[in-house]
Amino acid sequence: MMPRIRTEDRGEGSDGQGPSYAPETLNECPDLPVNRYGAPARLESDTTGFVSDFGRIALSNTRTKPTYADCWLIGSADELDLISEYRLPGARVTIGTSSDGETEYNLSPDEYTSADSVNALVSDVIDCVRSSYREKGGRMDRQSVLSEARGRIMDRSDTIEAVYGSNSIDIGKVIDNLCETVHRYTVGLGIFDILLSDPRLEDIYIDAPCDKNRIHVTMNGASGINSNLRCRTNLMVDRKEIMNLINVLKRDSGLQFSESEPVLETDMKGRDARATVIGYPMSPNGEAVSIRKHSTRPWTLTRLIANGTLDHETAGLLSFLVDNRCTFLVCGARGAGKSSLLTALMFEFPVSQRILTIEDTMELPGDKMRRMGYKVQSMLINDKIEGDSLSRADEALRVSLRMGESAIVLGEVRGEEAKTLYQSMRAGRAGSSIMGTIHGDSARSVYERVVHDMGIAPEAFMATDLLLTLGSVRDRRSGDQRRTLGEMVATGGRPGEFVDISDAEGLFSSPVMRRISSSCGMDRNDILNEIRSRSGIRKMLADAGARDGRFLGPEWINTANDHVSRNSGKNPRILISSFEAKVRRAEGAGQVEE
């Protein structure tokens, strides 16, 4: 199926003769000087205070956009108390605090600051691409659009040179960016393409009505590597932009969206994200959209050490427990980082371990693990399979239990499939290791939910070896939300009993550690030495990752675990020292050792 090209009229000026910007000033200020967008200019010499304040108010109520775009920019980044700023391909991002105390994610796409003549050229090329498709048909994939855009832009390179000069290298980069802009506003997702390219963003929200509410986002790592910020943006989209997004989602997924089916949930192909859309009558004010981005860099325990979610001693212990085939439930509220920790635990499996994943959103790193040599079978539960989400998950789990000896990883434990899971675990028919995420703010609350709400027998719940609870802690000074592992417990000897394993005494008094010690023939000292070795190596990798991010990747987790396995029984200092030599050689060579 050919992509649906965006053919809607984007306003005056598309013929290249009119203005390439459409300024809209909500507070008219006829006596104040204005900038190129029609907004009141900043009065550097003003000392009265009143005029300056009045100008800032007017500026904050000004909306601007190129005529071919359907997203308005509101206000100016210059008015923010700066927290952070960085570049994305095709845009500048400023994070700051506004005068009303809100944290703002201020996005400035390059096309919004381009010269009028350049934007008039882009508008002409967009119209030509659309007209060509309507009249002649043909392919409208990314490469075809970029190729046609390049040819038409090159025909008017004199316009580009007049603005940017004649340096061939600079002109080449400018033309590349303009071609990307043409693609973005024809078959692309407009402003959403830029937002989805930001690796720091985790969620994107558009409330109804979209043209009356700013886009909001959550992001990680703005003012600190482990800070979780909820921000308003300076972006407000027209309904045409939302409808284009919905049409692309419908085309790619094959799912319906209408008044009779007002909910659309689907993965966004090629964009590492999942979108949820609700429409009328469920949303009486129009369409609302929520986009959840997946991490483009796989999470590992070393990355979680580096960003402060957990310490290296905890990472070493978790690595040891995964290697000894324990059963984990990762708990927490939405957005607490459950999937991130579950992903990190998966990379602690030996490469020889066969893994089955069951999820309704492709968040787990199956593709990456397969490229690394892992044997991973992914099972996706979506709306194209008959039944509701709970029955689909249960059927997938039943199938996985018949597929042979494997570790089973559940993206989320919800209900009906939990009964099948615990029955299989008690009967010894479950996989060699079980992992999953579940909503809950503590081990106790998860126990109550599983036993009382899901109907699992208290004795059956004891087949869960470990519960890890993630949460957010507010920094009193900065106000930032920091994710952290708040609770790490093992199930005790009686139903509903939990043992804190964050210290050695609690660890070795837990049933799971007694089982491990018995099955692997290791005494307390042997176990502590292996945990120290794994902890020391992960601390070393986290420290090296501050200099070179490659050391935070899963390849080095694989190398570390192989090193521990090959040197089992050695003194931790000797084992860590020999691994440090590997790291130093890799740093000196500029490449990662396998």
DAWO-V825043 format. One record per backbone hydrogen bond with DSSP energy under -0.5 kcal/mol. NH is the residue of the N-H (numbers start at 1). CO is the residue of the C=O. Records with the same first field share a line. If there is no record, write none. Layout:
# DAWO-V825043
NH->CO / CO
This chain:
# DAWO-V825043
5->3
6->186
7->5
14->11
16->13
22->65
23->21
24->63
26->24 / 61
28->26
32->29
35->39
38->35
41->33
44->42
46->43
50->48
53->49
54->50
55->51
56->52
57->53
58->54
59->55
60->56
61->57 / 58
62->59
63->24
64->73
67->20
69->66
72->236
73->64
74->234
75->59 / 62
79->76
80->77
81->97
82->80
83->95
84->95
86->93
88->91
90->88
91->88
92->108
93->86
94->106
95->84
96->94 / 104
97->81
98->102
101->98
104->96
105->232
106->94 / 104
107->105
108->92
110->90
112->109
113->110
119->115
120->116
121->117
122->118
123->119
124->120
125->121
126->122
127->123
128->124
129->125
130->126
131->127
132->128
133->129
134->130
135->131
136->132
137->132 / 133
145->141
146->142
147->143
148->144
149->145
150->146
151->147
152->148
153->149
154->150
155->151
156->153
157->154
159->156
160->156
161->157
162->158
163->159 / 160
164->160
165->161
171->167
172->168
173->169
174->170
175->171
176->172
177->173
178->174
179->175
180->176
181->177
182->178
183->179
184->180
185->181
186->183
187->183
188->183
190->184
192->189
193->190
194->190
195->191
196->192
197->193 / 194
198->195
199->197
201->198
202->218
203->218
204->291
205->216
206->289
212->209
213->209 / 210
215->235
216->205
217->231
218->203
219->229
220->200
221->227
227->224
228->481
229->219 / 227
231->217 / 229
232->103
233->215
234->105
236->72
237->210
238->70
241->238
242->238
243->239
244->240
245->241
246->242
247->243
248->244
249->245
250->246
251->247
252->248
253->249
254->250
258->261
264->277
266->275
268->273
269->267
271->268
273->268
274->292
275->266
276->290
277->264
278->288
279->262
282->279
283->279
284->282
286->283
288->278
289->206
290->276
291->204
292->274
293->202 / 291
294->272
298->296
304->300
305->301
306->302
307->303
308->305
309->304
310->304
315->311
316->312
317->313
318->314
319->315
320->316
321->317
322->318
323->319
324->320
325->322
326->321
328->434
329->466
330->436
331->329 / 468
332->438
336->333
341->337
342->338
343->339
344->340
345->341
346->342
347->343
348->345
349->346
353->350
355->375
356->407
357->377
358->409
359->379
363->361
366->364
369->365
370->366
371->367
372->368
373->370
374->369
375->351 / 353
376->374
377->355
378->376
379->357
381->359 / 379
382->380
385->382
392->388
393->389
394->390
395->391
396->392
397->393
398->394
399->395
400->396
401->397
402->398 / 399
403->400
407->354
408->433
409->356 / 407
410->408 / 435
411->358 / 409
413->437
414->412
418->415
419->415 / 416
420->416
421->417
422->418
423->419
424->420
425->421
426->422
427->423
428->424 / 425
429->424
430->424
432->406
433->406
435->408
436->328
437->410
438->330
440->332
446->442
447->443
448->444
449->445
450->446
451->447
452->448
453->448 / 449
454->449
456->450
460->457
461->457
462->458 / 459
463->460
464->461
465->463
466->327
467->489
468->329
469->467 / 487
470->331 / 468
471->484
473->482
475->480
476->474
479->475
481->228
482->473 / 480
483->226
484->471
485->309
486->469 / 484
487->469
489->467
490->499
491->465
492->497
497->494
499->490
501->488 / 499
507->503
508->504
509->505
510->506 / 507
511->491
514->510
515->511
516->512
517->513
518->514
519->515
520->516
521->517
522->517
527->523
528->524
529->525
530->526
531->527
532->528
533->529
534->530
535->531
536->532
537->533
538->534
539->535
540->536
541->537
542->538
543->539
544->540
545->541
546->542 / 543
547->543 / 544
548->544
551->548
552->549
553->550
556->553
557->553
558->554
559->555
560->556
561->557
562->558
563->559
564->560
565->561
566->562
567->563
568->565
570->567
575->571
576->572
577->573
578->574
579->575
580->576
581->577
582->578
583->579
584->580
585->581
586->582
587->583
588->584
589->585
590->586
591->586
